[in-house]
Amino acid sequence: MAVAIGKFISTKKFHSFKASFTNFSAELVSRLRFTFFFLCTGSVGFFADLNALSPRPDSTTAFKEFSANITDDNLILSFIPGNNSVAFVSALEIVSVPNNLILDTAHNVNNQQTYQGLSTQVLETVYRLNMGGPKLLPVNDTLWRTWNTDGVYLINANVAKNVSYFGDINYVDGATSPEIAPKIVYSTATELAQQNSTLDGRFNVTWMFNADRSFSYLVRMHFCDIVSKALNNLYFRAYINSWSASNNIDLSTMSSNSLHTALFMDFVVELPSVSNNLSVSIGPSDSASITADGILNGLEIMKISNSGPGTVVEGSSKSKLGPILGAVFGVLALVIVAAVVFCLFRRSKKAKKQQSKTWLPFSINGGTSQSLASRTSNITTATSGKNGNLGYRFSFVVLQEATNNFDENWVIGVGGFGKVYKGALRDETKVAVKRGNPKSQQGLNEFRTEIELLSRLRHRHLVSLIGYCDERNEMILVYEYMEKGTLKSHLYGSDLPNLNWEQRLEICIGSARGLHYLHTGSAKAIIHRDVKSANILLDENLMAKVADFGLSKTGPELDQTHVSTAVKGSFGYLDPEYFRRQQLTEKSDVYSFGVVLLEVLCARPVIDPTLPEKW
């Protein structure tokens, strides 16, 4: 049976699709014979045979990423098993991306002509590398992409060196942006090593990749001159396999005579019929008067579908479009009928079950349920509830390991809910682990609220919830780790360096955007109720993110002006009208944020008991 998902999306936009497959075993890999299929109603259909799907040797996770120009309102995604096989998917992401992310034309290195029609093709990303720099996790990319390191693909590391730059990167309006590639990709590079006595000055730096010779590939090279001290000092060549991709690349001319400017070049290549290898090289210019040099900042390699509507483009599947569509729509019909029956059944109930407030294994659906993760296992699972995906449910063992058994030396904060520990997951992802007090009824309410809210909110200026744990009567929340800590700690009361005025302004703007999204980003406003400098966190780049949603509350209905509720929040930041009348609106957050602005300006605490009462 096909696993089918229907999704309504905005029209005439490029979208990226990423399917993740986790918890592989040798037995499961041997049974994986299934096809991924997506269809836009009235538009192009695309098949990808996933028979070769397997994780890296050091991982139990594999994923496939596709980009396509969606021109209709409905999208159908299916995973169709082959004979005596299984089909599954662990997670699915659909991301809207800028239309200029994929240009329509590129330089064909085989015939040295212009390749047209890229924007109408489906592209599968097979490699995405940050040259000369660290691995970038999705949290460091505005489009939630992963950029791997390039070292494993280098043919001869002795002829290359890593370089980095810590200044500003210039993006060209209308041509490049952080969505094309993040700043850190352009801030690092692999450069030709300097000529020495043991190496000929006319060498190339080459990366080698496995590929499928039955397909053409889009190769995107990212460049940014971070090595030159002056303009017009860097000329080099680029090669793909045995073909010259570009002679005498002059980044100064391409960037309109400016250094540290983000650029990229697109090439299309067809592999020779006798090879499944794809190589990318940079080498010095042919001119003997120019210093041998060359750089590459980032690299993306995408498989081109080369298909028309409804064509099977990968693997050996002989399935016809008609039977597959019949199976897909049949499953959709069954799902719709089941949903209607379920809704009618729910309506027939005369009374809802009262939601239990006893702290048993947590269930977002209003009752209790056993945790999906075994109390003794180290498995992480994904769960969902009535409000959609709840994120990952971590086993307690995994979080014990991540925090060195909740080592007190790893505590980075203490709040009303509990202690916050710095941690690192097995894939080296840094996390903040907030461990609550299971005996606190108020803590349980905050725990539920944070999971319910953050599971359906995602914004670059809101701290992301990675997952949670509810085993052993625990209340543990796992967030992205914010390297620079709280805004409050950078204003007073610590030895951290002072923020300059530009940094303070950017932090205030980012925090305001996060609050604005809370108030306007969903059908009903969400009111934070505890806006303060201690709840604004800063990442390694000092980008501000609003945190701690345990006291948050849904705003008033359209026909109401306020929500009547008990007063919650922090002294000094409370809206006086809310405090007196217990009437909550979005303006209560605005008042609290105004106090934060004064705090940022003055670098003084809101309440200072050491000051005289009258002065």
N, C-alpha and C positions, 0 to 999 in steps of 0.2 A: 504494500500500500504506500502511496506517496504521502509524504508529509508536506502539506500545503499551507501557505500563509498568505492572506490577502491584506494589503496595506494601502490606505489612501494617502497620496503624497502630492506635493505641489507639482505643477506641470512645467514642462520645458526647462528642466534644470538637470545639470549633471549630478549624479548621485554615486556614492561609493558604497559597495556592499561588502561586508566582511563576515564570513562564517567561521566560527571557532569550533574545534573538535578537541575534547579533553579526555584525560584518564584512559589513554591507550594501553592495551596489553598486546602481547604477541598474538594471542588467539584472535583478538578483535581486529588487528591489522590484517590478518589472513582472510577475514570475512568481509572486509570493506570493498564492496563492488557496487557503487551507486553513482547516480548522475544528478548533478545540480542543474536546475532549470529555472529560468525566470522569463516572464512574458509580460509585456506592456500591451494592454488591450488595443488592438488595431495597429500595433507597431511591431518592433523587432522581437523575435524570440531567440533565446540563447541557451545552449546546452554546454555543460562542462563535465566531462567524464572524470570522476574523482577516484578512479581505480588506483592511481599512484599516490593517493593521499597518505602521508606518514609524517610523524613528528621528527624533529631533530633528535639525534642520539641523546642529548642531555636534557630532553624535555618530554613531557607527556601531553603536550598541546601542539596542535597544528592549525593553521587557518588559511583560508583562501580569501583574496580580496579582488573585487572587480569594480570597474568604473564604467558607467553607461549614461548616455543622454536620454533621460526619461521624458517623453513627449505626451504622455497620457496621464489620466487621473488614477488609474488602477494598476497595481503591480502584483503579480502572482509569483511566489517563490515556491519551488518544490524540490524535494529530495527523494529520488525515485530509486529503490533498490533493484539490483540485478537479480538474476536467478540464484537461489540458495544463498542469499546475502542479506545484509541489513543496511538501513539508511538511518542516519541520526545527525543531529547538530546540537552542540552544547550552548552556543550563543550566536546571536545574529544582530549585526549593527547596520543601520541604513543612515547615511550621513549626506546631507545636502552640501555640495561643494560649489565654489564659484565657477561660472561658465567658462572663464578663461583659464581654468586649471589645465584643460587639455585643448591645445590649439588644433586647428583643422589641417594644418600643413606641417611637413617636416622634410628634411633633406634626406633623400634616398642615397645611401652610400654605395649601393651596388651599381646603379646607372647614373649617379651624379645628377639626378633630376629631382623635381619637387614631388613629394608624395602628398596626395590630397585625400580628404575624406576621413581623417582620424576621428573627428567629432561624432561621426555616425557609427563608429565601431565600438564594440565592447572590449575593454582592456583588462587583462589580469595582471596585477602587480606580482612579479616573482622575486624581485630584489629591490631593496631600498636601503642605501648605505650612507652613513655619515663618515666621510673620508677624513682620516687623521684625527678623529675625535671620539668621544664616548658614545655608547649606545643611548639612544633617546627613547624614552618610554612615552606612551600616548599622552600622559599628563603634560609633557613638554611640547606638544604639537597642537595647534588650534584645531586641526582636523582629526586629532586622536590617532595619528599614525605612529608606527614604530620604525625607527631608523637604526639599523644594525651597524656594527663596526666593519671596517673593510679589511682588516689584517689577514683574515683566513683566506681571502681570495687573491692576495698578492702573490705573484709568481716569484719575485726576488725582493725581499724586504730590504736587502742591503743597498739597493739603489734608490730608496725612498726614505723620506723623513716626515714626521708629523709637525705641523706648525699651527699656531693658534693666535688669535687676535682678541683683545679685550675692549676695544672701542665700539663705537656705534657702526651699524651696518645701514647703508642707504638702499632703500627700495625705490624702483622706478615706477612712478605712477602709471597705472594702466598696463604695466608689463609684469612686474614682480611684486610680491607681497608675502607676509608671513604664511599665507595659505599655500603658496607655491612651495616654500620650504621655510622652516623656522630660522630665527637669527643664528642660533648656535651652529646650524649646518654651514652657514656662510662664514662663521667665525673660526672654523677649523678647516684644515686641508691636508692632503698628502702632496708633498713637493718633491721634485727631483732632488736627490742628494747632491751636494757640491762635488765637483770634480776633484779627484785625488790621485795619488800616484798609482793606485791599483785598479782604477776604473777608467775606462774610456769616457770622455766627456759627452759622447754622442750615444747615450743609452736611452731606453724607454722604460717607463714604469708601467707594468701590465697587471691587470686583474683578469682572472679566468673564471667563467661561470658555466654550469651545466645548462643546456637549453634543448629545445625540441626542434629538429631541423624541418619539420613539416609546418612550422609557423614563421611568420615575420614578427619582428620585435621593434618596439619603440624604445629607444635608448635616450634618456634625458640626462645631460651632464650639467651640473650646477657649478658656476664659477663665481669667485669674488677675489679680487686682487688684494690680499692681505699681507703680501710679502714684499711688495715694491715700496721703496722710499720716495720715488718720484714717478711721474707719468712716463709712458712709452718705454719702459724698461723691461717689459715682460712679453715675449713672443714665443709661441710654442705650437705644436701640432697635436691633433687628436686622431686616433685610429680605432676602427672597430673591425676585429678580425684582420684580414689582410688589406682592407680598404682604407683609404684615407678619408676620414670624416671631415676634417677641416685643416687647411694649410695656414700656418702663421696666424694663429688666433691672437688678436690684439685686444685685450680687455679694456685698455684705455680708450680706444676708438668706440668699442661697443657700448661703453658706459658714458659716452659723451664727455670724455676727459675728466673722470673722477675716480679716485681710489675707493676701496671698501664698498663697492656697489654690487648688489646681488644681480646675477644674470643666469640665464640657462639657455642651452641649445638642445634642440630635438633632432634625432636622427632615426631613420627607419632602416633596418637591415634584414636581408634574407640570408639564412645560413646555407652554406654549401651542402650538397646532398650527401656528402661522405662524413660529415662531422656533426656532433651534438654539443660542441663547445662554442661559446661566445666570449671573445676577449675584448677588453677595452684598454687602450693604452694612451698615454700622453708622452710626448717626446720633444726634444729641443727643435728649434727652427733650423731650416736648412742653411741659413745665413751664418757664415763663419765669424762675422763681426759681432754677433749677438751672443751674450752669455747664455750658455746652455741652462735652461730652466723650464719649468712648467708646473702647473698645479691642477688639482681637481678637488672641489669642496664637497660635492655630493653626487650620488648616482642613483638613478631609478631605471629599472628595466621592466618593461611591460609587454606581455604577449598580446598580439593583435588577433582578434577573432577571425578576420577575413571572411565574414559570413554575411549572407543575406538573411532576410526575415525567415525565421523558422528553420534554420539550417543547423544540423548537428555539426559542431565545429571541433570536437575533441574526442579522442579515444575511438573505440571500435564499435560503439553502440549502433545498432541497425534499426532502432525504434523510429517509427514514423510519428509525425506531429499529431495526427488525428487521434490515435489511441492514447497518447500521453495527455493531450488536452482533455480527452474524455475522462481519464482517470483523475486529472486535477480538478475539473469542474464537478465530477461526481463526489469527490471528497469534500469540496466546498459546499455542495448541496447538503451532504450529511451533517456537516458542521453547523450549517444554518438551521436545519431542522432540529438538531440536538439543542442548539441555543434557545430556539423558540420554546421547545418543550420544557427546558430548564426554567426559563423565565415564567412560564405559566405555572409551573409547580411552586416556584417561590412566591408568586402572588397569591396562591391559594392558601398559604399559611396565614392564620389569623393573628399570630403574635410572633414577634422576633424573640429569639433566645437572648436573654440578657447577657451582655458581655462579661465574662469572668474577670475579676480583678485580682484573683489569686495568682501569685507568681509561680506558675508551672511552666513547662516548656512553652515558649512564646509562639503565639499564632496570630497573624495579622487579620485572619478571617473572623475573629471574634470568639473563638473557643480555645481549646488547647490541642496541641499536636506534638507528637514525638519529633525530636530533631532529626533531620535527614542525615546528619553526620553522626557516626557512631561515637560513643563516649570514649572509645579507646582507639579510634582510627585517626588518621591525619588527613582525611579527605575534606576538600572544600566543595560545597555544592551551591547551586543556584536555586533560589526559591522565588515564588511569585504569590501574590495575593490579590485581593479585590481591587487594589489600586495599581496593579501592574507589577512589573518586576521589582523585587525587593533587593536585588543585588546578591552578593555571595554570603552564604552562611558558613563561617569558618568553624572548624572543630577547635575545641579548647586546647588540644595538644599543639596544633599549629601555632596558636597565639602564644602559648607558653614558650615554644621554641623561638618565636620571633622576638620576644621581649626578654630572653634569657631568664625564663621562669619569673617574669614580673619583678626583675631586679630593681630594687629601690634606687640604685645608682642611675637607672635609666629613666627615672621620673622627670618629665619636662614641664609638668603643670599639675595643679590641684584645684578642683572646683567643687561646687555643691553636689555634682553628680558622682564624682570620684576622682581618682588619679589618672593622669595621662602619661603613657609611657612611649618612648621612642622605640621603634621596632624595625625589623627587616625580614621580609618574607624570603622564601627559598630562592625566588628568582631575583633577589637583591633589590626588590622594590622597597623603598623606605616608606614606613607607615607610622601614623600616630594611633595608639591603641588606648581608648578611654574605657577604663574598667569601673563600673558602677557598684554601688552597695546594694546587694540583693534584698536587704531588709528594709530598704526605703521605698515606701509606696509612691512618694513623689518621684524617686528615681525611675520607677517602672513607667510612670506616665511620660517622663521625659524620653525614656528609651523608646517607647512606642512612637511618640511624636516625631523624633528625629528620623526613625526608619521610614515612617509613612511619608514624611515630607521630602527628605533627601532622595528617596528612591524614585521620585517622579520629577525631580528638579535637577537641571544640569546647566551651569553657567560658569564662565571663566572667572567670575568674581564671587562665586559661592564655593566653599570648601566641599569637595566631593566625598560622598560616603562610599567606601570600597566594599564594606560588608559588615557583618555583625556575628555575634556568638551568643546563644542562649542555652548552652549546655550547663549542667550542674548548678542550676539556679543562678548562673552568671548573667550579667547584663554588660556586654562588651561591644563597643562600636569601633570600627576600624576606618580611619580617614586617610586621605593623602597627607603626606608629611610636609609641613610648611617649615622650611629650613630656617627662616629668620625669626620665627616666633611671633609674638603679639606686637601690635602697634604700640601698646602701652609701654612695653619694655624698651622701646626705642625712643620714648619721649622722656621718661624719668624713672628713677628707682633701679637702674642697672648700669653696668659698665659698658654697654653696647655703644658703638659710635653714633653720634648725632646724625639725624637726617637733615639733608639740605632742603631748601624751600621747594625746589623742583620735585624732589622725591616726595615731600609731604603733599604737594598738590596732586601728583599722580596717584598717590595712595587714597586721597580723599575722593578723587574722581572715580577710581575703581570701586571703592566702597559704595559710593552713591549709585553706580550702575548695578551693583549686586542687589541693593535694596530696591531699586526701581524694578528690577526683574521680579523680585518677590511680590511686589505690589501689583504688577501688571502682566506677569508672564503666564498666568493660568486663568481659568474661567472665574475663579473667586480669588480675591487678594489674599495673600498670606502676610500676617503682621508678625514681625520678629519678636517684639516685646522686651528684648534685652540687648539693644544696640549700645555698645560701649567699646572703648579702645581695646579692652582685653579680649573682645570677641571679634576683632579684625586681625586676621593673621597675614603674614607676609611670606612669600616663597623666596627662593634663592635670588630672584631678580627683583625683589621688593614689590612684586605685584600683590595687591591687596585682595583678600577673599573674606567675605563675611562667614562667621562660623557660629556654632552653638545654637541650634534651633529647638532645644528642649522645651522652651517656654512659648514657642510660636503658636499662633492661633489663626484659624481661617477667618477672613474678614466678613463684613456684613453682606447680606443679600442685596440684590439690586434695588429693592423697594425699602431698604433700611439705611439708616444713616450711621449706625454704630453697632457694636456688639457689647452687651452688658456682661461683664465678667469680673471676677476677683482680680485685685491688683497684683501683678507680678512684674518683676524687673529688679533693677539695681538702684539704690539710693543715689541721688545726684543726677541721674539720667532720666528719671520718671517725668512724664508729661503731667503738669499740675492738674489739668482738667481731667485726665484719666484717673489721677490719684484721688481727686475729690468726688467725682461722679461715677467712677467705675465704668465709664463709657469709652470703649476702645475703638480707634480708627487708625488708618494708615498714618495720620498726622502725628500720632503718638511716636511712631518710629522716626518721623521727620524731626520732631523736637529733640529726641535722644541723639540723633545724628548731628543736630546743631550744637549740642553740648560737646560732642566729639570734635567738631571743627574748632571750637574754642580751646579745647584741650590740646589740639595739634598746634594751634597758633601760640599758645602760652607755654606749652611743655610743662604744665603743672597739673597735679591731681585735681579731680573734680571736688573731692572733699578732703581737706587737710586738717585733721584734728589738732595739729601742733600750732595752728595759727590762733591768735586771740579772737574772741567772739566779736569784739568791736574793734574796728581799725579804719 
